[in-house]
Amino acid sequence: PDHISAMPDCLLPDPPPVVVVENKIEEPIISDEAARLFSSQRQIYALVEKLSEKYEIDAKLAMAFIAVESGFNPKATSPKNAQGLMQLIPETAARFRVKNAYNPEDNIKGGLAYLQWLLAYFKGDITLVAAAYNAGERAVDRHKGIPPYPETQNYVKKITKLYRGKSHPYRDG
């Protein structure tokens, strides 16, 4: 047809994926709500920004995990004994050499190291990384995708609502 009527946003095609240049993310891929939430946590955000560069992780992705995992509470402990801002279970803390899971810097370093490992393992797929962070990488492998656990499916939705990117640059190997 010669004329195209304006379509509602929900019927338009998805926007193009975020362009990654030299392994850096060019534009923020978070909602205004997430931006307000993250900026309300200035001290934690400053620490995440400082540490995330070394691990080549977008600070906003790490902040999404912290928001969902602990609600920014460095003293948080789950019923499964996950601890601190990024809710590291003792096995994960030991695996990534975290001395004190309740120390924000130690905890964030361990969480970033784990995210870096998961990003490489799942080739930058944010949904699989989120599912594995919640249920473990073996569960994601066993189910060949997001496990059918309501808690994990809900968790992935929460992470991807805060961080809208579908993929993230990762270090091969």
C-alpha positions in Angstrom: 0.0 0.0 0.0 1.0 3.6 -0.7 0.2 4.7 2.9 1.0 3.1 6.2 -1.2 3.9 9.2 0.5 4.4 12.5 0.6 1.1 14.4 0.5 0.9 18.2 3.9 0.2 19.8 3.0 -3.3 20.8 2.5 -4.3 17.1 5.8 -2.7 15.9 8.8 -5.0 15.4 11.2 -5.2 18.3 13.9 -2.5 18.2 17.3 -3.6 16.8 19.6 -5.3 19.3 22.1 -3.1 21.2 25.2 -2.6 19.2 28.4 -3.7 20.9 31.5 -1.9 19.9 34.9 -3.1 21.1 33.2 -5.2 23.8 31.5 -2.2 25.3 27.8 -1.6 25.6 26.9 1.7 23.8 23.6 2.5 25.4 21.9 1.8 28.7 19.5 -1.0 28.4 17.5 -0.5 31.6 14.2 1.1 32.3 13.7 4.5 33.8 12.5 2.6 36.9 15.7 0.6 37.1 17.8 3.7 36.6 16.0 5.4 39.5 16.4 2.3 41.7 20.1 2.0 40.9 20.9 5.7 41.4 19.1 5.5 44.8 21.9 3.1 45.9 24.8 5.5 45.2 27.4 3.8 47.5 26.7 0.3 46.1 26.5 1.6 42.5 29.9 3.4 42.9 31.5 0.2 44.2 29.9 -2.0 41.5 31.1 0.5 38.8 34.6 0.5 40.2 34.8 -3.4 40.4 32.8 -4.3 37.2 35.4 -2.9 34.8 38.0 -5.5 35.8 35.4 -8.3 35.2 34.2 -6.7 31.9 30.6 -6.7 33.2 28.1 -3.9 32.7 27.6 -2.4 36.1 23.9 -2.2 35.4 23.7 -5.9 34.9 25.4 -6.5 38.2 23.0 -4.0 39.9 20.0 -5.9 38.5 21.3 -9.1 40.2 22.0 -7.2 43.5 18.5 -5.6 43.4 16.7 -9.0 42.8 19.0 -11.0 45.1 19.2 -8.9 48.2 17.3 -5.7 47.7 20.7 -4.0 48.3 21.0 -5.4 51.8 24.7 -6.4 52.5 23.6 -8.4 55.5 20.9 -10.4 53.7 20.8 -14.2 54.3 18.4 -16.5 52.6 16.9 -19.7 53.9 19.4 -21.6 51.8 22.3 -19.6 53.4 23.0 -17.4 50.4 24.8 -14.4 51.8 25.3 -10.7 51.2 24.5 -8.4 48.3 24.8 -10.9 45.5 23.5 -13.8 47.7 26.4 -16.1 47.3 26.0 -19.6 48.8 29.0 -20.8 50.7 30.1 -23.2 47.8 30.0 -20.3 45.3 31.8 -18.0 47.7 34.5 -20.6 48.1 34.7 -21.3 44.4 35.4 -17.6 43.7 37.6 -17.0 46.8 35.3 -14.8 48.7 36.7 -14.4 52.3 33.7 -12.6 53.8 30.3 -12.8 52.0 28.9 -10.0 54.1 31.7 -7.6 53.1 30.2 -5.7 50.2 33.4 -5.5 48.2 34.3 -9.2 48.7 30.7 -10.2 47.9 30.5 -8.1 44.7 33.9 -9.4 43.5 32.7 -13.0 44.0 29.4 -12.2 42.3 31.1 -10.5 39.4 33.5 -13.4 39.0 30.6 -15.8 38.9 28.7 -13.7 36.4 31.8 -13.5 34.2 32.1 -17.3 34.3 28.4 -17.8 33.6 28.5 -15.2 30.7 31.3 -17.2 29.1 29.6 -20.5 29.7 26.3 -19.4 28.3 27.8 -17.3 25.5 26.4 -14.0 26.8 22.8 -15.2 27.0 21.3 -13.1 29.8 18.2 -15.3 30.4 20.4 -18.4 30.7 22.9 -16.6 32.9 20.0 -15.4 35.2 18.5 -18.9 35.3 21.9 -20.4 36.2 22.5 -17.8 38.8 19.3 -18.8 40.5 19.1 -22.5 39.9 22.7 -23.5 39.1 24.3 -24.1 35.7 23.7 -27.9 36.0 19.9 -27.3 36.2 20.0 -25.1 33.1 22.1 -27.7 31.2 19.8 -30.6 32.4 16.7 -28.7 31.1 18.5 -27.4 28.0 17.3 -23.9 28.9 15.4 -22.1 31.7 14.3 -24.8 34.2 10.6 -25.3 34.7 10.8 -24.1 38.3 8.3 -21.2 39.0 10.9 -19.5 41.3 13.6 -19.6 38.5 11.2 -18.5 35.8 10.0 -15.6 38.0 13.6 -14.7 38.8 14.6 -14.5 35.1 11.6 -12.2 34.5 12.7 -9.9 37.4 16.3 -9.7 36.1 15.2 -9.1 32.4 12.7 -6.4 33.5 15.6 -4.5 35.2 18.2 -5.3 32.5 16.6 -5.4 29.1 19.6 -6.7 27.1 19.3 -10.1 25.6 23.0 -10.7 25.5 26.2 -9.3 27.0 29.8 -9.3 25.8 31.8 -12.2 27.3 35.3 -13.4 27.4 35.8 -16.7 25.5 37.4 -19.4 27.6 
